[in-house]
Amino acid sequence: MLAKLTTKNQITLPRKVIQGFSGIEYFDADVRDGCIVLVPVRMQPVGATLTEIREKMKKLGVTPADVTEAVQWARSEEP
């Protein structure tokens, strides 16, 4: 299947490609090994509470040490 790149840098995806993503409006776009990778993203409501966020982190197994490490990595000068 072909996808067309427009003059405004927009890509039109074939209907068959997006049929399995009902209700998804946003995709995280990345380039990996010369390929464009789109990952569906479900947006978190603005009203998410800190308690809900902490519960989700616990469910995912994210620890305070993981958060500290991630912040240090993000602040580092390495790409």
N, C-alpha and C positions, 0 to 999 in steps of 0.2 A: 504494500500500500504506500502511496505517496502522500506526503504532507507538503503543502505549499508555503513558502516564506514570502510574505508580502513586502512591498517597499517600505512599510512602516515597522518592519522587523516583527511581524506577527505571524504565527504559524497556525494554519488551519488543519486540525486533525480530522482524519476520516471518522465518520459516524461509527463504524465497526470498532474503532479503537476506544472511543469514549463510552460506548454503551454500558460497559461494566462499572462505570463510575457515577452512577446516578446520585444526584444530590451534592456532588463535589464541585466546588467552584474554583478552588485554588490548588495549585500544584507547586511543589518545591522543585526548582529546576537546577540541575548540576551538570557538569561535564566530567565524564569518567572515561578514560582511555579513548578519547576522541569521539565519544558518543554522548548525545543529549539524553539525560535521564530525568524523567518526570515522576515525582512521588506525590500521590494524593495527600492533601493536608486538610484535616478537619479543624476549623477555627474554634478556639476556646472562647466561650462567652466572656465579655468584659467583666461581668459580675462574679467571676470565679473567686472564691474566698481563699485566704491563705490556708485554711484548714483543708479545703479540697485539694489544693496544690500539694500540701504535705502528704495527704493520703495517696495521691497519685505517685509521688516520688517514692513513698514507701512500697507501694505495689510494684513499681518498676525496679526496686532494689537500689535506688540512688541514696547514697549515704552523705552525711555532712562533709566527710572527707572527700567524696567525689566532687561535691560542689566547690570546695576550697581549691582542689586541684584544677577544676575547669576554669575558675576565675584566674588563678595564677597563669594557666596556659593562655587564656585570652589576653592577659596583660603583658605577656612576654613579647619580645621583639622578633621571635622566630615566626616565619610564615606558616 
